[in-house]
Amino acid sequence: MAKPFNCIVLGGGSGGMGAARRAARYTSDVAIIEKQVRLGGTCVNVGCVPKKVMFNTAAVHDALHDASGYGFSTGKIEFDYPALKAKRDAYIKRLNGIYEANLERDKVTHIHGGAKFVSSNTVEVNGELYTAPHIIIATGGRPTIPKIPGAEHGIDSDYFFDELATLPKKVAVVGAGYIAVELAGVLQALGSETHLFVRGETFLRKFDQDTVAIVRTEMENAGVKVHPHTVLSSVEKKEDGSLTLIASNGEVVGEGFEKLIWAIGREPISAELDLEKAGVETTEDGHIKTDEWQNTTASGVYAVGDVCGPVDLTPVAIAAGRALSERLFNGKKESKMDYSNIATVIFSHPPIGTVGLTQEEAVKTYGEDQIKTFKATFTNMYFSMTERKQKTFMKMITAGPEEKVVGLHMCGLGCDEMIQGFAVAVKMGATRADFNKTVAIHPTGSEEVVLL
């Protein structure tokens, strides 16, 4: 006989935790089912959290090398990666414990194991049956590995954060998304000879290309070697353990790599759930089909986060999960996730902050004659004392005669922190005049936004 709950959540990551804990505020008998030993999902264990630690580590490295410009003598700078990794792992383990404690405090039952649907309201875990009128799927995603000869010689971002014991002297990063760009920036800053292989002309193709061009220049100035128009067809491992990369045209495009990191994208974790038994449909690439209310094609079954999209970001998964639980268990019938004007940051070197439409998207939405752009490029005052120089770039996109701000894109020192505040203004529908009426804070990099 199946054990009954009021709500079952599949997945103990960001979206699942957000949905389960919010549901537990309003209803009893909430369960969360997680296959992995550690709670927190990708973000806590092999994503946002360890990534930000590594971004900060690279930033400290840069600051140490900039110190002489401010009169400091630092002597020989040495970096102990194993020591950092041990501290990073301990920090993540503490977060895992906090997640477990939060579930206990909120009286959410934690079931360890992989769930499979038996019907639209019943799942099986380790031979036991559990049933609920509401089942929320939040199983997330995982890195994609290409199906080419020798692909097994590479590692993915999960392995990078979980298992990589030492930093490679020479590394190839394959991919054009934010994970590839972030890892390439960190590795180069920490002393690895880093090569970034991309299929197209450049990376981050879905982001504002003026901003991306600045970041690419700065990354190349820092030593990252970008290989455009490169599609790998195979990987060979030599007797000395080094890796050779061969492109689709048969050309050797790189050799002597200690490590190869695949960062070509992520795929939803849905195939192993036996969704067909619940009547839940997916797209061709495995994403669960949902409407604007997070309903799937099966009554009483819902999905949030990376398993369904459309925006694969931790805060989005959390917000979608909470909004869904508010609708299901707190009577807020209009509660749903608003996927417009979501601010995001790429922790590249330098970082990118962005909210709203790119120029191409704005033109498509409003028409080219309705769009205006305002740009500023400058060197942050921090670099006035340093040998190293780095550009900051800001771009505002407005629509219509009222010049409503529909896109804001920036890269440079501190842009990862400043975009959040400006995102509030964009979300509220601010115009360029609203920005210009705001008195600038001087001297800061962010003041340039209100002067555009």
N, C-alpha and C positions, 0 to 999 in steps of 0.2 A: 504493500500500500504506500502511495506517495505521501511524503510529509508536506503539509500545506503551509504556505506563506501568503501574505498579502502582496508582496512584491519580491521578485527575484531579479538581481542584477548580475549579468555575466561580464566579468572583467573588473579587476581591482585597480585599474589605473585612474587617471584624472577624471574622465567622464563617468566611469562607474562609481567612484567614490563620491563625486558630486551628486549624482542621482540618488545613491543609496542613503547617504547621510541626510540629504534634504527630505527624502521620503520618510525617514525614521522620525522626523519632527512631528509628522502628522498621522502616522499609522504604525501599528505594531507589526511584529513578525516580518521584518525585512531581512533578506539574505543576500550576500554577495559571494559569488563563486569565482575563484581565481586559480588558474592552472599553475602559475609560477609560485615559488616559495616566497618571494618577496612581494609585498604590496607596493603600489605606487606606479606600476606600469613603466612605459618607456621613459617618460619625463623624469621621474625620480631616479631610476636605476641606470639607464643608458642613453639619456637624452638631455633635456634642458639643464638639469642640475649639474651633472658632471661636465657638460659642455661649458656652462658658465664658469665653473671652477677653472677650466683650462683657458678660457678666454681671459679671466682675471690673471691667471698665471702669466700668460703672454704679455698682458698689459704691465705687470710688475717688471717683467724682463725689459720691456721698452723704457719704463721709467728709470730703471737702474742705469741703462745706457745713456739716458738723457741727463742723468744727474750732474755730470761734469759741466754741462752748460749752465747749471745753476750754482756752480761753485763747490760741489761735493766731489770728494775723491773716494771712489768705491773700491779701488783695487781690483784684483782678479775676481770676476763674477763666475761662480759655479752653480750649476743647477742639478739637484738630486731628484730625478723623476720618480724613482721607486719610493722615496720618502713622501713625496707629494701624493702619489697614488694611494699609499697606505692611509694618509689622512683623509683623502677624498672618499675612499671606500668606507672608512669609519663614520664619516659624516652621513653618507647615504644609508648606512646601516641604522644610524640613529633616526633618520627620517622614516625608515621602514617601521621602526618601533613606534614612532609617533602615529603613523597611519593605523597600525594595529590597535593602539590605545584609543584612538578616536572612534573606531568601530565598536570597541567594547563600551566606551562611555555612551555612545548613541544607541546601544543595544541592538546592533546589527550583527546577525549571525554570519561568521566567516567560514565558508566551506572551501577546502582546498582540493582542487582537481579540475579536470577538463570537462566541460558540460557539452552534452549533445541533446538536441531536441528529440522528444518522443512524439509530442503533439504540440499544438500551438500554446498550450498552457502547462506543459510538463517537460522537464529535462532530466537526464540521467547523469549522475556523477559517481564514478567509482562503483557502479552497480546499484546505487541507491537512486530512488525517484523523488523528485521535488516538484511541487505544483504551485502555481500562483495565477490569479486573474490578470496580473500585469508582469510581463517579463521584459526587461530592458537589456538590449545587447550593447555592450561597450567594450568589446574585445580588442579594439585598437588595430595597429598595423605592425608590420615587420619589414626589415630591409629586403630589397629585391637583389638577387644574384643573377647575373646573365647566364644564359645557357650556351656557353662557348667552351671549347676544349681548354682545360687548365684553369677554369674559373675558381676551382677549389683551392688554388694556391693563394688566392686573395682573402682578405678578411672584410667584415662589414663594420658598421659603426657600433653595433652591439659589442662585438669582440674588442674593438678599440678601447671602449670604456671599461669593459669587464675583465679582459684577459691580458691586454698588451702590457708586458712587464718592463720593457725598455723602449726608448724612443729610437726609431730607425735612423741611420745616417743618411739614407737616400730612400724616398718614398714616392710612390705614384698614387694619386687620388683620382678616381674616375667618376665623373658626374658633373652636372651643371647646376644642381640645386643648392639650397642654402646649407645643407649638411656638408656637401663637398667643399664649398667655399669656406665655411667656418673651420673645418678640419685643416684645410690647406694653410689658412692664415696662422693657426695655432702652431702647426708643425714647423713652418718656416721660421716663425719668431723664436721657437725654442731650439733651433739649431739643425733641423733636418733639411737636407736638400730636397725641396718639394716640387713635384711636377703635377700639374692639374690638366687632365685630359677631358675635353668636352666635345660633344657631337657637332655642335653648331659653331657659329662665329665667336660666340662668347658665352658666359654663364649667366644665371639668373634672368633668363629670357622673359619671364612673366612680370618682372619688376621694371620700374622706370629706367630706360636705357641711358639717359644722361647721367643718372646717379651711378648706374653700374659701370659706365665708362670710367668715371673717376676712381671707383674702387679697384677696377682692374689695373689702372695705371699705378695706383699706390701699392697694390699687391706685387706687381711686377718690379716696381722700384725697390720693394723689400726683399726681392729675390725669388719669388714664386715664378716658376716657368710654366706658362699657359700654352697648351697645345690644342689649337682649335681644329675643327673639322676632322676629328679623329674618332673613328669607330673601331674598337678592338674586335679581332676575330679569334684570337687565341692568346694564351699565356704559357710560356715555357719556363720550367724550373731547371737551372743548370746544376752541375755537380757540386758547385760551391754554395748552393742554396739560393743564389740570386735569381731574380725573375726578369725575363725578357718579354716585352709586349709587342705583339704583331697586329698591325692594322688590317682592315678588310681588303686593302689593295696588296697585301702581302709584304708590305714594308715594315721593317723593324723600327718602331717609333720610340723605343726606350729600352735600356738594359741596365743591369747592375743594381736593380732595386732590391732592398732588403724586405720591404713590405709593399703590398698593393692593397689599397682600400677601395672597396666598391661602395659608391654612394650615388647610385643611379636612380634611386627612387624607393618607394615603399609600397607594399601591397596590403590590403585589408586581411585581417585574420577572420575568415568566414567559412572557408571550405570545409573545415573539420567540425562544424556545428550541426551538420545534418539539417540545414535550414528547410530543405524541401519537405521534411516531415511536419514542419510547422506551417507550411504554405508561405514562407518568406522568400521573396524574389530578390535576385541580385542583378547587377549590371554585368557586362561581359568580363570586366576586370575584377569582379568579385565584391564590389561595394554593394552594401545592402540598400535597396531602394526605399526611400522615405519621402513623405510629403513635408510641407512646411511645419507640421506639428510633431515631427519625428515618428509618425506612425509608419509601420511597414505595411506590406500587403496582407499581413495576417492580423486579425483583430486581437487586441490585447498584447501585441508584441511591438516593441519600439526599438529604435537604434539611435545612438549618439556617438559623436567623436569620429576618429579616423576610420572606423569600420564602415561608415556611410558618407563621410565628408559633409559639406563640400569644402570646408576649410580645416586643414590638418594642423591645428594649433591647440596646445594644452588649455589655455584659458577659454577657448571656444568650446571644447568638449565639456569643461566644468560648467560653463554658463548654460549650455544646451541641456545637460543633465539636470541641473537645478531647475531650469524653466519647465522642463517636462514634469518633474516631480511636483512642482507647484500646481501645474494643471491637473495632474492625476489625483493628487492627495490633499490639496488645499483649496480646491474649488475655484482656482483662478483659470477660468475657461479660456481666456485670451492669452495666457502665458505661453510664449514661444520665443525661440532664439532669433534675434535680428542679425542676419549675416552681412549687413551693409556696413561700410566704413569701419572695418576691423583693423585696428593698428597692429603692426608687427615690426619686429626687429630681426635683422640678420646680424649675428655676432661675427661679422667679418672683420678684417683689419684693413681699413677702418670700418666701424659698424655702420649699418644702414638702418634708418628709421623711416617708416612709411605708413600712410593712412589714405584711404580713398582710391580714386581712379588713377591709372597711368594716363599719359597724354593720349595714347592710342585708344584706350577705353573711353576717355572723355569725348574724343572726337566721334567715336562710334555712337555714343549715347546722346550727345547734344548737337552734333554737327560741327564741322571745322570752323565755320564762321562765328560760332558762339563761344569758342574757347580762346582763352588768353593764358600765357605762361609768364611767370616772373622768376628770375634766377639770380643767384648770387654765388660767387666762388671766392674764397678767401683763405688765408692761413690763420688758424686759431692762434691767439696771443701766447698760448703755452709754448709754441714752437719759436717764438721770438728769441729765446735764449738758447735753443738747442741746435746742434749741428743737423740733426734729422728734421726734415720739414714734411708736412703733410697737409694736403688741401681739405677744406670743408666745402661741401656743395649743398645748396638748398634750392628747392624748386616748388613753386606754388602754381597750381592749375585752377583757373576759375571758369565758371560757366555763366552765360547770359549777361545782360546789361547791368545787373546788380552785382556782378562779379562774385557770385557765391563760390566759396572754396570747396572744390570737389576732389582735390588731390593735393597731398603735401608729402614731399620726398626729400630726404636729406642723408648725407653721409659725412662722417668726420668725428673727431673727438667729442664724446658726450652725446652724440645724436641718439644713441640707444636709450639714454635716460630722458632726453627732452621731448621725444615724440609723444609720450603718453599725455602730457598736459595739453598739447596742441590738438591731440585727437579728440578731446572733449569739445573743443570749439568746432571742429569739423563735423562731429556728430550732431551738434546743436544747430548746424546750418549757418555758421558764421560766414560773413562776406570779407572780402579783402579790406574793405573800409573798417570793419570791426577790428581786424588785426592792426591796421594802421593807426587806429585811435588808441590802441593800447601803448602806454609809455614803455619804451625799451629799458631793460635793465643793463647798465653798462659798467664795466666791459665784460660781456659774455658772448658766447657763440650764439646762444638762442635769440639774442636781440635782433639778429639779422632777419629772423622770420617775420617779425612785426614791422620791419622796414622794407620788405619786398614790395 
